[in-house]
Amino acid sequence: MNLLKSCLIMWACVMSAQGQNIFVGTHSKDVEKGLYKHKVSVGGEVHEKERLSAQFGTTVLVQKQDSSIVYTCGVGDKKQEGLIHCFDKSTGQLSDSISAGDLRPCYLSLSKQEKFLFVSNIKDGSVCSIGLNKDGSFKELISLVKIEANGKRFAPHACVVSPEGQYLFVPDIAGNRVCRLKIDQKIGELKYLDSIYSENFTGPRHMTFDKEGKRAYLVNQMGEAITVFNYAKGLLEEVSNVQSLPTDQLDINNHIAEIKIHPSGRFVYASNRGHNSLALFNRNLKTGMLSFASCFSSQGEAPWSFAISAKGDYLYCSNNKSHNLVVFTIDQKNGHLRYTGKELSVPNPASVIVTK
């Protein structure tokens, strides 16, 4: 349990707005680490705060569907391997932990049937798969894949499962490429296949697929742009590249962090760290193409991540450097964000998920 006391901490907030919960993972080194519960009204007002746990966690969170299980990943001491944690939010307890097999895990994703958990380890550069029991606890580390570097090093910043579940796409932020791995859906083994390159790739960071499984959207951290792909039969085809800032503000120091698709499919949002804004894109439902619409202030500094409610009526943004989680409403007609005036003080919030 001593490994759970490392310097990179998960601070989680749970909000019961509209029958849903919100978890926030952080980079905080604050002494008030742990898991917190916040009761919030429909309008976003915080009524009370309860500390549930002081256990270790970190910046990345993913939930097992139709389950009370939430997975987090984090680091041990500087020379120790990263840790993956299984947390049961129904009991408020950390139920299991396992090594990530490498240093600095930074992203988690579940296989299509949720039998395996995939991890990107960014420090030394590897992607691994972990077997899961039916109760969500960990079986064992199945495979650890290190891909030959394109440049100085291999730095996987995400690992995104394809819509049909056969492939794992891994943005390599240092190698300016997206790597493709084959998933053995029976035993969870990973095998590197190939990579795609583009002159538009400038620090590939996070990626998401639409619910139809026909389009993919990649954020370029240093390029202030979203790369759009058609997807079919395991292959990505680049079709466009769209800026995330107004044309008269492209010269500022800005790094994109997160990307999410609105439940309606009509809007896409991305967070601009540096510009301190949330970018809105209109999305054509037939073609999947994006057009830049506007930017809205994140009401803080360095919007690291955000989450959208299941109904698509609220957006929760984590501003890492200003230590606040901000509540916005979403206009269902045009996707515009409205600051509600409601926010929580959170030490270095990073990852945000909305759960039932």
N, C-alpha and C positions, 0 to 999 in steps of 0.2 A: 504493500500500500504506500510505501515511501515514494514510489514513482509518481503517485498521484499528486505530489506536492511540488511539481515543477513550476517554472516561472511563467509558462504560457497557460492562461486560465480560461475556462469557460464560465461565463456568468449568464444564466438563463433567466428570462422573464416569461411568465405565463400570464396571458390576459384572456379573460373569459367573455370577450365581446361577441355577441351574436352566436353563442354556443361554440365558439372556436377558441383555441389556445394559440399563443404566439411564444416561440422560443427564440432567444437571442444569444448567440455565442459570441465571445469577445476575445480580444488580445490582452485583456487586463492583467496587470501585475498588482492590482489593488488588494489590500488586505481583506476587503469585504467580498471575497470570491465566493462562488457557490451558485445555488439554484434558488431563484426567487419567484414567488407567485404574486401576480397583480390582478386584482379584480377590476374590470373596466366596463363601464356602461356602453351602450350602443354608440353614444356620441364621443367615446374615447376618454371619458373622465376616469382617472385612477382613484379608486375608493379606499383600497387598503393594500398593504404589502406584507407578505409572509415569507420568511426565509425557510426553505424546505431542506436544503442540503448545502454542505460546504465542500462537496467532493469535486475532484478535478474534472475538467472538460476542456473544450477549446472552441475554435472558430467555426468549424464546419458541422452542420447538423442535417440529418436526413431521417425521415420517418418511414417505418414499415407500414404499408397500407393496411387499413382495417385492424390496427393493432395499437397497443399502448407503448410500443418500443420505439425509441429514438436512438440513433447512433451518432456519436461524436468522435472526432479524432484530434489528437494532440501530441505533444512531444514529451519525452522524459527529460532527464538531465542532458546537458549539451552533447555528451558523447554516447548517449543511450538511444535506442531505437524508439520511434514514435509509438504511441498507444492508440488503439481503437477501443471505444467504450460503448457498452450497451446499457441504456438507461430506461427504466420502466417508469413512465410519467404517472401511471395510476397509483403506484406505491411511493413515488418520490425517492426511489432507491437506485443506485448504480448496481446493476445485476451481473455484469461480466466485463472483462477487459482482455485484450489480446495484442501482441506486438504487430506493428505494421510491416515488420521485416526490414525496415530501412529508416532513415532519418527524415523528419519533417513531413508527415502526411498533411496534405492541404486540401484534399477533395475526396468525397465519398459518393458512390452511386450503387444502387441495387440492381441486380439482374432482373429480367422481365418477370420471371416467376418468383423472384425474391428468395432464391435458394443460395445466392452468393452476394458478397459485398466486394466492390472494387475500390481500390485506393490509389491515388496519385501521391507519390512521395517526391517532393520537389527538391530537397536538399542534395541528395546524391544521385537522384534520377532513376526512378523505377516505378513500375505499376504492378500491383499485386491483387490477387483474388483470395477471399476468405470464405470458407464454407459456413453456412448457418444452420442451426437446428430449427425444428418447427416452432419452438418457443422464442426464437429470435436470438438465442445465445450463440456463441461462437463454437465452431467445430475445430478447424485448424487452418493454417496458412496453406493454400493449395499451390499457388505459383507466384513467382517473383520475376518480372521481366525487366531487363535493362536493355535499352535500345541504343545503338551506336549514335554518338552525338553528331549533330550537324553544326559544327562550329565548336565552341568551347565546352559545352556540356549539354546533356539531355535534361530538360527541366519541365516535366509534365505538370501543368497547372490545373488540369481537370481530367475526368474520365467519364465519358458520356455514352450510355448504351443506345444503340440504334433502335428504331421503332419496332423492328421484328425480333430484336434481342440477340442477333447473331454476331454483332460486331461491337467493339469498344473503340470510340474515337477519342484521341488524346491530344489536345492542343499543347504543343511544345513551345513555351514562351521564349526560351533562349534560342531554339533552333528555327524559329519562324516557319513552322510546318504543322500539319495535323497528321498524327500517326494513326494507322488503322490496325487493330488487333482482332483476331478471330476468337470468339468465345465458344468453348466446348460446353454446350448447355446441359450436358449430363453430369460432367464432373467438375466444371468450373475452371478448367485450365485456360490460360491465355497464350496466344501465339502471335508474334508480330508478323504482319503481312507486308505493309508498305506505308509510304507517306505521300501526302500531297503538298505541293508548294505553290506559292503565288507571290507576285510582286506587291500585292495588297496586304500580305501578312506582315504585320509589324507588332510582334509580341502577342500571338494568339493566347487568349486567357480562358474565357468561358464560352460555352456553346449550348444551344438548345434546339430541339426539333419541334415542329408543330404537331398538333394532335392528329393530323391526317397522315403523318409520317412521310410527307412528300417534300418538305423544305427543312433546311437547317440554317441557323443564324449564329455567327461567330463574332465575338467582340475582340478587337485588336487593341490591347492595352495602351500601346504607345502611338497608335495610328488614328485615334479619335474617329473610328469607323466600324461599321458592322458589315461583315462579308456575308452575302446571301448565297445559298446553294440549293440546287435541286437535288433530291435524293431518290435513288432507285437501285434495287438489287445490290445493296452494299456499297454503292459508289456515290461520292459527292461530286457535283458539277457546279463550279462557281459561275454565278450569273450576274451578280452586281455587288457594288461596294458603296455604302451610304454613310456620309458623315454624321457624327452625333452632336455637332455644334453648329450654330449659325455661321454662315459663310464669312462674316466679318469678324469672327472670333476664333479662327482656326490657328492663330499664332500663339495662343496661351499655352502654358505648361499644364497639360491635362492627360490623365490616365483613365481609361474606361475600366470599370470593375465588373459589373453584373449585367445580365440580360434576362428578361422574363417576358412571356407572351400573356396578354390578358385572356381570361377564360373565354371571352367572346371570339377570340382570334382576330379581332379587328385592329388591335393596337399592340405595339411592342414598346417596352421601356428599357432604357439602359442608364446606368449611373455614371456620371462624370466626376471623377475625383480631380480636383484642380479648378474646374469650372464650378464645382459644388452645385451640381444640378442633376435633375432627372430628365433625360431626353425622351420625348414621345415621337413614335413613328406610326403613321397610318399604314395598315397592312391590307393589301388587296386579297380578298378571300379566295378568288379564283386562281390568281397567279402566285400568291405568296410574296410578291414584291413589296418593298418598303419605300416610303417617302417620308423624309424628315418633316415633322410638324412644328415642334416647339421645344423649348427647355423650361423647366420649372425649378425654382430654387429648392434645394434640399433642406433649407432652414438649418444648415449646420455646415461643418467642414469635413470633407473627405467621405462622401456617401459610399460606403464599402459594399453594402448589399441592401436588398429590399425584398419584401414579400407582398403578394396580392391575395386578398381574401377569396374564398371559393366562389362567392357570388360576384366578385369583380367590382365591389363597391368601395373597398378600402385598400390603401397601399401604406405599408409600414416601412419606413426608411431608417437605416442605421448609419449615423454620421460618426465615423470612427474617431476623428481628432477633436470633435466638439462634445463627445460623450453624451449623445442624445439619440433616442429613438423617436421618430416623428410620425404622426398620424395624418394621412391625407385622405380625402374622399375622391372618388373617381367619377367624373361625368360619363354616364353610360352612352351618351350620344356622340361625344367627340373625344373621349379619353383624357380630357384635361384634368389636372390635379388641383385640388383646393386644400390649402393648409387649414386644418381644423383649429389650430391653436393648442392642440393637445400633444404633449410629448413627455417622455420619461428620461430621467437622468440615468445613464448606463455607462460604466467605465469601458471605453474603447469598443463599442459594439461593432460586430463584423458580420456574422451570418444570421439570417432571419428566416424562420419557417412558420407557416400557419398550419395548425392541426385542429382536428375536431376534439 
